[in-house]
Amino acid sequence: MPAYLNVAQILISLTIILVILAQVKEGGGGLFGSAQSTIRTRRGLEKTLFQFTIVLSGVFLGVSLLSLSGWLG
């Protein structure tokens, strides 16, 4: 597998982690926070970060498939 794909995967994964951590609220409503389930609309920066997370996940999946196809053949 080419080294640039390894570097790309590491950089994308670190960026995904940072974007997810930026989405966590200060009030404890993150992954292991409160058990409240409130339905609300994402707006502004929160919506942009959410969409950016989805795009980064797709890019990470694409790079992973590229590196896998290069590894197989």
C-alpha positions as CSV (number, residue, x, y, z in Angstrom):
1,M,0.0,0.0,0.0
2,P,1.4,3.4,-0.9
3,A,2.6,5.5,2.0
4,Y,0.6,8.5,1.0
5,L,-2.6,6.6,1.6
6,N,-1.5,5.7,5.1
7,V,-0.7,9.3,5.8
8,A,-4.1,10.4,4.3
9,Q,-5.9,7.9,6.5
10,I,-4.2,9.0,9.7
11,L,-4.8,12.7,8.9
12,I,-8.5,12.1,8.0
13,S,-9.0,10.0,11.1
14,L,-7.5,12.7,13.4
15,T,-9.6,15.4,11.7
16,I,-12.8,13.2,12.2
17,I,-11.9,12.9,15.9
18,L,-11.4,16.7,16.3
19,V,-14.6,17.5,14.5
20,I,-16.6,15.0,16.7
21,L,-15.0,16.4,19.8
22,A,-16.0,19.9,18.7
23,Q,-19.6,18.8,18.5
24,V,-19.8,17.7,22.1
25,K,-21.7,20.2,24.3
26,E,-20.3,21.6,27.5
27,G,-23.5,20.6,29.3
28,G,-22.6,16.9,29.2
29,G,-24.8,15.9,26.3
30,G,-22.1,14.1,24.5
31,L,-21.5,10.4,24.0
32,F,-21.7,9.3,27.6
33,G,-23.4,12.4,29.0
34,S,-27.0,12.8,30.1
35,A,-29.7,10.4,29.1
36,Q,-32.0,13.2,28.0
37,S,-33.4,12.7,24.5
38,T,-34.4,16.1,23.1
39,I,-35.3,16.6,19.5
40,R,-34.0,19.9,18.1
41,T,-32.8,21.3,14.8
42,R,-29.1,21.8,14.1
43,R,-28.3,25.3,13.0
44,G,-25.3,27.3,12.1
45,L,-21.9,25.9,13.0
46,E,-23.4,22.8,14.6
47,K,-25.0,21.9,11.3
48,T,-21.8,22.6,9.3
49,L,-19.8,20.4,11.7
50,F,-22.3,17.6,11.4
51,Q,-22.3,17.7,7.6
52,F,-18.5,18.0,7.6
53,T,-18.3,14.8,9.7
54,I,-20.4,12.9,7.2
55,V,-18.2,14.1,4.3
56,L,-15.0,13.2,6.2
57,S,-16.4,9.7,6.9
58,G,-17.2,9.2,3.2
59,V,-13.7,10.4,2.3
60,F,-12.1,8.1,4.9
61,L,-14.2,5.2,3.5
62,G,-13.1,6.0,0.0
63,V,-9.4,6.2,0.9
64,S,-9.7,2.9,2.8
65,L,-11.2,1.2,-0.2
66,L,-8.5,2.6,-2.4
67,S,-5.8,1.3,-0.1
68,L,-7.5,-2.1,0.1
69,S,-7.7,-2.4,-3.7
70,G,-4.1,-1.4,-4.0
71,W,-3.2,-4.0,-1.4
72,L,-5.2,-6.8,-3.1
73,G,-3.9,-6.3,-6.6
